[in-house]
Amino acid sequence: MKIASAFALAAALSLSACGPASIPCGTFAFNGTPDGSSGVSLTQSFQFGPAPCATACTTNTIAYVQVIRVYDMDTGEYLAPGPEQQARIVTGQADAAMNGWAVDRLEGRTWGYYGRYNDGTFASTLTPGSNATAAVLSDYPSGWPAHSWFDAIDVPICIDSGSTCLNNELGYAYWLFFETPDASGNAIAGTPFSEIGRDWHRDAVDLAVAKWNANAPGLGKNQFPAFTRMN
């Protein structure tokens, strides 16, 4: 399937035009630009409100869970950067929009939170947030084939053990880009699109988190706790 028909595919893979947008407990700010090759450089920032959520709280540590889906429109296959992530791709769902999602983590990392090292600290790709400071996720996806679709859902989550909103999902942000071929057939990343996540994105996140938890014991990874939708 060529990129000319990519937006027809959107009816099956993404329901972003359907249903209401979710209401984040704060403000998202997305910035993403293609690098002139197959990659995109981006940041996702979230400033916790906590308004307009019904339950207010104070938190000193906000991290992210990022789930992604990479679809090869030529082969119909879901792709992943490594075998561990390939194994935790969600499949078998009757709704095509729910398939293909996986928690996005490097091979060998024991935590499912984006950018978290095995010792619990964070890489430079994740600046934890708080009530006073924005949580900032940086990502540089690249290397995917031409005619592929890459989309992601970013979920800021309170991981402050002393907070009354511990393990609460504070919002949902969605973004995507396409890889198109140049004259030589090399993949060129397009400009990313972003929006506040729709209600159905929350279900996709739940499925990806459940798949991580199912695989975690056999791989020596930490399972996620039970998350709560704050709004």
MIDOSE-1310 file (N, C-alpha, C; in nm, 2 decimals, decimal comma, always signed):
residues 231
mkia	+0,08/-0,12/+0,00/+0,00/+0,00/+0,00/+0,09/+0,12/+0,00; +0,07/+0,21/-0,09/+0,15/+0,33/-0,11/+0,10/+0,45/-0,02; +0,18/+0,55/+0,00/+0,15/+0,66/+0,09/+0,03/+0,74/+0,04; +0,00/+0,73/-0,09/-0,12/+0,80/-0,14/-0,25/+0,75/-0,08
safa	-0,25/+0,63/-0,04/-0,37/+0,58/+0,03/-0,36/+0,57/+0,18; -0,26/+0,64/+0,23/-0,23/+0,63/+0,38/-0,35/+0,68/+0,46; -0,41/+0,79/+0,41/-0,52/+0,84/+0,48/-0,65/+0,76/+0,48; -0,66/+0,67/+0,37/-0,77/+0,58/+0,37/-0,74/+0,47/+0,48
laaa	-0,62/+0,44/+0,50/-0,58/+0,35/+0,61/-0,62/+0,40/+0,74; -0,62/+0,53/+0,76/-0,65/+0,59/+0,89/-0,78/+0,55/+0,95; -0,88/+0,52/+0,86/-1,01/+0,48/+0,91/-1,00/+0,35/+0,99; -0,90/+0,26/+0,95/-0,88/+0,13/+1,02/-0,79/+0,15/+1,14
lsls	-0,68/+0,22/+1,12/-0,57/+0,23/+1,22/-0,60/+0,33/+1,33; -0,66/+0,44/+1,29/-0,68/+0,55/+1,39/-0,82/+0,61/+1,38; -0,88/+0,62/+1,49/-1,02/+0,67/+1,50/-1,02/+0,81/+1,56; -0,91/+0,89/+1,53/-0,89/+1,02/+1,59/-1,00/+1,12/+1,55
acgp	-1,07/+1,09/+1,44/-1,18/+1,18/+1,41/-1,31/+1,14/+1,48; -1,31/+1,03/+1,55/-1,43/+0,98/+1,62/-1,42/+1,00/+1,77; -1,53/+1,04/+1,83/-1,53/+1,04/+1,97/-1,47/+1,17/+2,03; -1,50/+1,20/+2,15/-1,45/+1,33/+2,21/-1,30/+1,31/+2,25
asip	-1,23/+1,43/+2,25/-1,10/+1,43/+2,30/-1,10/+1,41/+2,45; -0,99/+1,35/+2,50/-0,98/+1,34/+2,65/-0,95/+1,47/+2,71; -0,96/+1,49/+2,84/-0,94/+1,61/+2,90/-0,82/+1,60/+3,00; -0,70/+1,65/+2,96/-0,58/+1,64/+3,04/-0,59/+1,72/+3,17
cgtf	-0,52/+1,67/+3,27/-0,51/+1,74/+3,40/-0,39/+1,84/+3,39; -0,39/+1,93/+3,29/-0,28/+2,02/+3,27/-0,27/+2,05/+3,12; -0,15/+2,09/+3,08/-0,13/+2,14/+2,94/-0,02/+2,07/+2,87; -0,05/+2,02/+2,75/+0,06/+1,96/+2,67/+0,11/+2,06/+2,57
afng	+0,24/+2,05/+2,54/+0,30/+2,13/+2,43/+0,39/+2,03/+2,35; +0,36/+2,02/+2,22/+0,44/+1,92/+2,14/+0,52/+2,01/+2,04; +0,64/+1,96/+2,01/+0,72/+2,02/+1,91/+0,80/+1,91/+1,83; +0,78/+1,90/+1,71/+0,84/+1,80/+1,63/+0,88/+1,84/+1,49
tpdg	+1,00/+1,81/+1,44/+1,04/+1,84/+1,31/+1,12/+1,73/+1,25; +1,10/+1,70/+1,12/+1,18/+1,60/+1,05/+1,32/+1,64/+1,03; +1,41/+1,54/+1,03/+1,55/+1,57/+1,02/+1,61/+1,57/+0,88; +1,52/+1,56/+0,78/+1,56/+1,56/+0,64/+1,60/+1,42/+0,59
ssgv	+1,59/+1,32/+0,68/+1,61/+1,18/+0,64/+1,49/+1,10/+0,70; +1,52/+0,98/+0,76/+1,40/+0,90/+0,80/+1,36/+0,93/+0,94; +1,42/+1,03/+1,01/+1,40/+1,06/+1,15/+1,32/+1,18/+1,18; +1,27/+1,19/+1,30/+1,20/+1,31/+1,35/+1,26/+1,34/+1,49
sltq	+1,28/+1,46/+1,52/+1,32/+1,51/+1,65/+1,21/+1,58/+1,72; +1,17/+1,54/+1,84/+1,05/+1,59/+1,90/+1,07/+1,60/+2,05; +0,99/+1,69/+2,11/+0,97/+1,70/+2,25/+0,82/+1,70/+2,28; +0,78/+1,64/+2,39/+0,65/+1,64/+2,44/+0,65/+1,69/+2,59
sfqf	+0,59/+1,81/+2,61/+0,60/+1,87/+2,74/+0,46/+1,87/+2,81; +0,45/+1,84/+2,94/+0,33/+1,84/+3,01/+0,34/+1,92/+3,14; +0,26/+2,02/+3,16/+0,26/+2,10/+3,28/+0,13/+2,06/+3,36; +0,15/+1,99/+3,47/+0,04/+1,95/+3,55/-0,03/+2,07/+3,61
gpap	-0,17/+2,06/+3,61/-0,26/+2,17/+3,65/-0,27/+2,19/+3,80; -0,34/+2,11/+3,87/-0,41/+1,99/+3,83/-0,55/+2,01/+3,77; -0,60/+2,14/+3,77/-0,72/+2,17/+3,70/-0,72/+2,13/+3,56; -0,83/+2,08/+3,50/-0,96/+2,08/+3,55/-1,01/+1,95/+3,61
cata	-0,92/+1,87/+3,66/-0,95/+1,74/+3,71/-1,02/+1,76/+3,85; -1,11/+1,67/+3,87/-1,20/+1,68/+3,99/-1,11/+1,66/+4,12; -1,01/+1,57/+4,11/-0,93/+1,54/+4,22/-0,79/+1,61/+4,21; -0,77/+1,71/+4,29/-0,64/+1,78/+4,29/-0,54/+1,72/+4,38
cttn	-0,41/+1,73/+4,35/-0,31/+1,67/+4,44/-0,18/+1,75/+4,42; -0,08/+1,72/+4,50/+0,05/+1,77/+4,49/+0,14/+1,65/+4,45; +0,22/+1,67/+4,35/+0,32/+1,56/+4,31/+0,45/+1,62/+4,28; +0,55/+1,56/+4,32/+0,69/+1,60/+4,30/+0,76/+1,52/+4,19
tiay	+0,69/+1,42/+4,14/+0,76/+1,34/+4,03/+0,65/+1,29/+3,93; +0,66/+1,34/+3,81/+0,58/+1,29/+3,70/+0,67/+1,24/+3,59; +0,64/+1,11/+3,55/+0,72/+1,05/+3,44/+0,62/+1,02/+3,33; +0,66/+0,95/+3,23/+0,58/+0,91/+3,11/+0,58/+0,76/+3,09
vqvi	+0,47/+0,71/+3,04/+0,46/+0,59/+2,96/+0,43/+0,63/+2,82; +0,52/+0,58/+2,73/+0,49/+0,60/+2,58/+0,46/+0,47/+2,52; +0,35/+0,46/+2,45/+0,32/+0,34/+2,37/+0,33/+0,39/+2,22; +0,38/+0,30/+2,14/+0,39/+0,33/+1,99/+0,34/+0,22/+1,91
rvyd	+0,31/+0,25/+1,78/+0,27/+0,15/+1,68/+0,34/+0,19/+1,55; +0,41/+0,10/+1,49/+0,47/+0,12/+1,36/+0,42/+0,02/+1,26; +0,35/+0,07/+1,16/+0,29/-0,02/+1,06/+0,35/+0,00/+0,93; +0,40/-0,11/+0,87/+0,45/-0,12/+0,74/+0,34/-0,13/+0,64
mdtg	+0,31/-0,03/+0,56/+0,19/-0,03/+0,47/+0,21/-0,11/+0,35; +0,34/-0,15/+0,32/+0,36/-0,24/+0,21/+0,34/-0,39/+0,25; +0,38/-0,43/+0,37/+0,37/-0,57/+0,41/+0,26/-0,60/+0,50; +0,20/-0,49/+0,56/+0,09/-0,52/+0,66/+0,14/-0,56/+0,79
eyla	+0,27/-0,55/+0,82/+0,33/-0,60/+0,95/+0,34/-0,48/+1,04; +0,34/-0,51/+1,17/+0,37/-0,42/+1,28/+0,52/-0,44/+1,31; +0,59/-0,33/+1,32/+0,73/-0,33/+1,34/+0,77/-0,28/+1,48; +0,89/-0,32/+1,52/+0,95/-0,27/+1,65/+1,10/-0,26/+1,64
pgpe	+1,16/-0,18/+1,73/+1,30/-0,17/+1,72/+1,38/-0,28/+1,77; +1,32/-0,38/+1,84/+1,40/-0,50/+1,89/+1,30/-0,61/+1,93; +1,36/-0,73/+1,95/+1,27/-0,85/+1,98/+1,19/-0,84/+2,10; +1,23/-0,77/+2,21/+1,15/-0,76/+2,33/+1,02/-0,68/+2,30
qqar	+1,04/-0,57/+2,23/+0,93/-0,49/+2,20/+0,84/-0,55/+2,10; +0,90/-0,63/+2,00/+0,82/-0,70/+1,90/+0,72/-0,80/+1,97; +0,78/-0,86/+2,08/+0,70/-0,97/+2,15/+0,59/-0,91/+2,23; +0,59/-0,78/+2,27/+0,48/-0,72/+2,35/+0,39/-0,64/+2,27
ivtg	+0,39/-0,65/+2,13/+0,29/-0,58/+2,05/+0,15/-0,64/+2,07; +0,06/-0,56/+2,09/-0,08/-0,60/+2,11/-0,14/-0,65/+1,98; -0,19/-0,77/+1,97/-0,26/-0,83/+1,86/-0,39/-0,90/+1,90; -0,46/-0,94/+1,80/-0,58/-1,02/+1,82/-0,70/-0,95/+1,86
qada	-0,70/-0,81/+1,86/-0,82/-0,74/+1,90/-0,91/-0,72/+1,78; -1,04/-0,73/+1,80/-1,14/-0,72/+1,70/-1,14/-0,58/+1,63; -1,11/-0,48/+1,71/-1,10/-0,34/+1,66/-0,96/-0,32/+1,61; -0,94/-0,30/+1,48/-0,80/-0,28/+1,43/-0,72/-0,17/+1,49
amng	-0,79/-0,07/+1,54/-0,73/+0,05/+1,60/-0,66/+0,01/+1,73; -0,70/-0,10/+1,79/-0,64/-0,14/+1,92/-0,51/-0,23/+1,90; -0,49/-0,28/+1,77/-0,37/-0,37/+1,75/-0,25/-0,29/+1,72; -0,13/-0,35/+1,74/+0,00/-0,29/+1,70/+0,07/-0,21/+1,81
wavd	+0,00/-0,18/+1,92/+0,06/-0,09/+2,02/+0,15/-0,17/+2,11; +0,26/-0,11/+2,16/+0,35/-0,17/+2,25/+0,42/-0,06/+2,33; +0,45/-0,09/+2,46/+0,52/+0,01/+2,54/+0,66/+0,03/+2,48; +0,70/+0,15/+2,47/+0,82/+0,19/+2,40/+0,94/+0,20/+2,49
rleg	+1,02/+0,09/+2,50/+1,14/+0,09/+2,58/+1,26/+0,02/+2,51; +1,38/+0,07/+2,55/+1,50/+0,00/+2,50/+1,51/-0,14/+2,55; +1,58/-0,22/+2,47/+1,60/-0,36/+2,50/+1,68/-0,36/+2,64; +1,65/-0,45/+2,73/+1,72/-0,47/+2,85/+1,68/-0,38/+2,96
rtwg	+1,59/-0,28/+2,94/+1,55/-0,19/+3,04/+1,44/-0,26/+3,13; +1,45/-0,25/+3,26/+1,36/-0,32/+3,35/+1,24/-0,24/+3,38; +1,24/-0,11/+3,37/+1,13/-0,03/+3,40/+1,05/+0,01/+3,27; +0,92/+0,01/+3,27/+0,84/+0,05/+3,16/+0,83/+0,20/+3,14
yygr	+0,87/+0,28/+3,23/+0,86/+0,43/+3,22/+0,96/+0,48/+3,12; +0,92/+0,56/+3,03/+1,01/+0,61/+2,93/+1,14/+0,68/+2,99; +1,25/+0,63/+2,94/+1,38/+0,69/+2,97/+1,43/+0,65/+3,11; +1,37/+0,56/+3,18/+1,41/+0,52/+3,31/+1,52/+0,41/+3,31
yndg	+1,63/+0,44/+3,37/+1,74/+0,34/+3,39/+1,70/+0,23/+3,48; +1,77/+0,12/+3,48/+1,74/+0,01/+3,57/+1,76/+0,05/+3,72; +1,84/+0,15/+3,75/+1,86/+0,19/+3,89/+1,75/+0,29/+3,94; +1,66/+0,32/+3,85/+1,55/+0,41/+3,89/+1,57/+0,56/+3,85
tfas	+1,69/+0,60/+3,81/+1,71/+0,73/+3,76/+1,67/+0,74/+3,62; +1,67/+0,87/+3,56/+1,62/+0,89/+3,43/+1,73/+0,94/+3,34; +1,72/+0,90/+3,21/+1,81/+0,95/+3,11/+1,78/+1,09/+3,07; +1,87/+1,15/+2,99/+1,85/+1,29/+2,95/+1,73/+1,31/+2,86
tltp	+1,67/+1,20/+2,81/+1,55/+1,20/+2,72/+1,42/+1,22/+2,80; +1,43/+1,22/+2,94/+1,31/+1,24/+3,02/+1,35/+1,33/+3,14; +1,28/+1,45/+3,14/+1,29/+1,54/+3,26/+1,17/+1,52/+3,34; +1,17/+1,46/+3,46/+1,05/+1,44/+3,54/+0,99/+1,58/+3,58
gsna	+0,86/+1,58/+3,59/+0,79/+1,70/+3,62/+0,73/+1,70/+3,76; +0,66/+1,80/+3,80/+0,60/+1,82/+3,93/+0,48/+1,92/+3,91; +0,42/+1,97/+4,02/+0,32/+2,07/+4,01/+0,39/+2,20/+3,95; +0,51/+2,22/+3,98/+0,58/+2,35/+3,94/+0,66/+2,34/+3,82
taav	+0,70/+2,22/+3,77/+0,79/+2,20/+3,66/+0,73/+2,10/+3,56; +0,74/+2,14/+3,43/+0,69/+2,05/+3,33/+0,77/+1,92/+3,31; +0,70/+1,81/+3,29/+0,76/+1,69/+3,25/+0,79/+1,69/+3,10; +0,91/+1,66/+3,06/+0,95/+1,68/+2,92/+1,01/+1,55/+2,87
lsdy	+0,95/+1,49/+2,76/+1,00/+1,37/+2,70/+1,06/+1,41/+2,56; +1,18/+1,36/+2,54/+1,24/+1,38/+2,41/+1,25/+1,25/+2,33; +1,23/+1,25/+2,20/+1,24/+1,13/+2,13/+1,29/+1,16/+1,99; +1,36/+1,06/+1,93/+1,42/+1,07/+1,80/+1,40/+0,95/+1,71
psgw	+1,27/+0,92/+1,68/+1,24/+0,80/+1,61/+1,30/+0,81/+1,46; +1,36/+0,70/+1,42/+1,42/+0,71/+1,28/+1,44/+0,56/+1,24; +1,48/+0,55/+1,11/+1,52/+0,42/+1,05/+1,41/+0,33/+1,01; +1,29/+0,38/+1,00/+1,18/+0,30/+0,96/+1,17/+0,31/+0,80
pahs	+1,11/+0,20/+0,74/+1,11/+0,20/+0,60/+1,01/+0,30/+0,54; +1,03/+0,32/+0,41/+0,93/+0,41/+0,33/+0,80/+0,34/+0,34; +0,69/+0,42/+0,33/+0,55/+0,37/+0,33/+0,52/+0,31/+0,47; +0,58/+0,36/+0,58/+0,54/+0,32/+0,71/+0,48/+0,43/+0,79
wfda	+0,39/+0,39/+0,88/+0,32/+0,49/+0,96/+0,36/+0,47/+1,11; +0,40/+0,58/+1,17/+0,45/+0,57/+1,31/+0,36/+0,66/+1,39; +0,29/+0,60/+1,49/+0,21/+0,68/+1,59/+0,24/+0,65/+1,73; +0,21/+0,74/+1,82/+0,25/+0,72/+1,96/+0,14/+0,79/+2,05
idvp	+0,13/+0,74/+2,17/+0,05/+0,80/+2,28/+0,14/+0,82/+2,40; +0,15/+0,95/+2,44/+0,23/+0,98/+2,56/+0,14/+1,00/+2,68; +0,17/+0,94/+2,79/+0,09/+0,95/+2,91/+0,17/+0,99/+3,03; +0,16/+1,11/+3,08/+0,23/+1,15/+3,20/+0,16/+1,09/+3,32
icid	+0,24/+1,03/+3,41/+0,19/+0,96/+3,52/+0,26/+1,00/+3,65; +0,19/+1,02/+3,76/+0,24/+1,05/+3,89/+0,31/+0,93/+3,94; +0,44/+0,94/+3,98/+0,51/+0,82/+4,04/+0,56/+0,86/+4,18; +0,51/+0,97/+4,23/+0,55/+1,02/+4,36/+0,48/+0,94/+4,47
sgst	+0,56/+0,86/+4,55/+0,50/+0,77/+4,64/+0,43/+0,84/+4,76; +0,46/+0,97/+4,78/+0,39/+1,05/+4,88/+0,27/+1,13/+4,84; +0,24/+1,11/+4,71/+0,13/+1,19/+4,65/+0,00/+1,12/+4,66; -0,11/+1,19/+4,68/-0,25/+1,13/+4,68/-0,29/+1,09/+4,54
clnn	-0,22/+1,13/+4,44/-0,25/+1,09/+4,30/-0,15/+0,99/+4,24; -0,08/+0,92/+4,33/+0,02/+0,82/+4,29/-0,05/+0,72/+4,19; +0,03/+0,70/+4,08/-0,02/+0,60/+3,98/-0,14/+0,65/+3,90; -0,17/+0,78/+3,90/-0,27/+0,84/+3,82/-0,22/+0,88/+3,69
elgy	-0,29/+0,85/+3,58/-0,26/+0,89/+3,45/-0,32/+1,03/+3,43; -0,23/+1,13/+3,40/-0,27/+1,27/+3,41/-0,31/+1,33/+3,28; -0,30/+1,25/+3,17/-0,34/+1,30/+3,04/-0,30/+1,21/+2,93; -0,34/+1,24/+2,81/-0,30/+1,15/+2,69/-0,28/+1,24/+2,57
aywl	-0,16/+1,23/+2,51/-0,13/+1,31/+2,39/-0,09/+1,21/+2,28; -0,14/+1,24/+2,16/-0,12/+1,15/+2,04/-0,04/+1,23/+1,94; +0,05/+1,15/+1,87/+0,12/+1,21/+1,76/+0,16/+1,10/+1,66; +0,18/+1,15/+1,53/+0,22/+1,05/+1,43/+0,30/+1,12/+1,32
ffet	+0,36/+1,04/+1,24/+0,42/+1,08/+1,12/+0,43/+0,97/+1,02; +0,45/+1,00/+0,89/+0,46/+0,90/+0,78/+0,60/+0,90/+0,73; +0,65/+0,79/+0,68/+0,77/+0,78/+0,61/+0,74/+0,77/+0,46; +0,79/+0,86/+0,38/+0,76/+0,85/+0,23/+0,89/+0,84/+0,16
pdas	+0,89/+0,78/+0,04/+1,02/+0,76/-0,04/+1,06/+0,88/-0,12; +1,19/+0,90/-0,12/+1,24/+1,00/-0,21/+1,26/+0,94/-0,35; +1,32/+1,01/-0,44/+1,34/+0,97/-0,58/+1,42/+0,84/-0,59; +1,50/+0,81/-0,49/+1,58/+0,69/-0,49/+1,52/+0,58/-0,40
gnai	+1,40/+0,61/-0,35/+1,33/+0,51/-0,27/+1,37/+0,51/-0,12; +1,46/+0,60/-0,08/+1,49/+0,62/+0,06/+1,38/+0,68/+0,14; +1,37/+0,63/+0,27/+1,26/+0,69/+0,35/+1,29/+0,83/+0,40; +1,19/+0,91/+0,39/+1,19/+1,05/+0,43/+1,08/+1,08/+0,53
agtp	+1,11/+1,11/+0,65/+1,00/+1,14/+0,75/+0,93/+1,27/+0,72; +0,80/+1,26/+0,73/+0,72/+1,38/+0,72/+0,70/+1,46/+0,85; +0,64/+1,58/+0,84/+0,62/+1,66/+0,95/+0,52/+1,59/+1,05; +0,55/+1,58/+1,18/+0,46/+1,51/+1,27/+0,33/+1,59/+1,29
fsei	+0,22/+1,52/+1,31/+0,09/+1,57/+1,35/+0,07/+1,54/+1,50; +0,01/+1,62/+1,57/-0,02/+1,59/+1,71/-0,15/+1,65/+1,76; -0,21/+1,59/+1,86/-0,34/+1,63/+1,91/-0,35/+1,57/+2,05; -0,45/+1,63/+2,13/-0,48/+1,57/+2,26/-0,54/+1,43/+2,23
grdw	-0,51/+1,33/+2,31/-0,56/+1,20/+2,28/-0,71/+1,19/+2,30; -0,77/+1,10/+2,21/-0,91/+1,08/+2,22/-0,94/+0,98/+2,33; -1,06/+0,96/+2,36/-1,10/+0,86/+2,46/-1,05/+0,72/+2,43; -1,06/+0,68/+2,30/-1,02/+0,54/+2,26/-0,87/+0,52/+2,28
hrda	-0,78/+0,63/+2,28/-0,64/+0,61/+2,30/-0,61/+0,55/+2,44; -0,70/+0,59/+2,54/-0,68/+0,54/+2,67/-0,69/+0,38/+2,68; -0,78/+0,33/+2,60/-0,80/+0,19/+2,59/-0,68/+0,12/+2,53; -0,62/+0,19/+2,42/-0,50/+0,13/+2,36/-0,39/+0,13/+2,46
vdla	-0,37/+0,23/+2,54/-0,27/+0,23/+2,64/-0,29/+0,12/+2,74; -0,41/+0,10/+2,79/-0,44/-0,01/+2,88/-0,40/-0,15/+2,83; -0,42/-0,17/+2,70/-0,39/-0,30/+2,64/-0,24/-0,31/+2,63; -0,16/-0,21/+2,60/-0,02/-0,21/+2,59/+0,05/-0,24/+2,72
vakw	-0,01/-0,17/+2,83/+0,04/-0,19/+2,96/+0,02/-0,33/+3,01; -0,10/-0,38/+2,98/-0,13/-0,52/+3,02/-0,04/-0,62/+2,95; +0,00/-0,59/+2,83/+0,09/-0,68/+2,76/+0,23/-0,67/+2,82; +0,27/-0,55/+2,85/+0,40/-0,54/+2,92/+0,40/-0,62/+3,05
nana	+0,30/-0,61/+3,13/+0,29/-0,68/+3,26/+0,29/-0,83/+3,24; +0,22/-0,88/+3,13/+0,22/-1,02/+3,11/+0,36/-1,07/+3,07; +0,44/-1,00/+3,00/+0,57/-1,04/+2,96/+0,68/-1,02/+3,06; +0,65/-0,93/+3,16/+0,75/-0,88/+3,25/+0,82/-0,99/+3,33
pglg	+0,74/-1,08/+3,40/+0,81/-1,18/+3,48/+0,91/-1,26/+3,41; +0,88/-1,31/+3,29/+0,97/-1,39/+3,22/+1,10/-1,33/+3,17; +1,09/-1,19/+3,17/+1,21/-1,12/+3,12/+1,28/-1,04/+3,23; +1,24/-1,06/+3,35/+1,30/-1,00/+3,47/+1,27/-0,85/+3,47
knqf	+1,16/-0,81/+3,42/+1,12/-0,67/+3,43/+1,02/-0,63/+3,54; +1,01/-0,51/+3,57/+0,92/-0,46/+3,67/+0,78/-0,44/+3,61; +0,68/-0,50/+3,67/+0,55/-0,48/+3,62/+0,50/-0,34/+3,66; +0,41/-0,28/+3,58/+0,35/-0,16/+3,62/+0,25/-0,18/+3,73
paft	+0,23/-0,08/+3,82/+0,12/-0,09/+3,91/-0,01/-0,07/+3,84; -0,12/-0,09/+3,91/-0,25/-0,05/+3,85/-0,26/+0,10/+3,84; -0,29/+0,15/+3,72/-0,30/+0,29/+3,69/-0,45/+0,33/+3,71; -0,47/+0,46/+3,74/-0,60/+0,52/+3,75/-0,61/+0,64/+3,66
rmn	-0,72/+0,64/+3,59/-0,74/+0,76/+3,50/-0,79/+0,88/+3,59; -0,71/+0,98/+3,60/-0,74/+1,09/+3,69/-0,86/+1,17/+3,65; -0,89/+1,17/+3,52/-1,00/+1,25/+3,46/-1,07/+1,17/+3,35
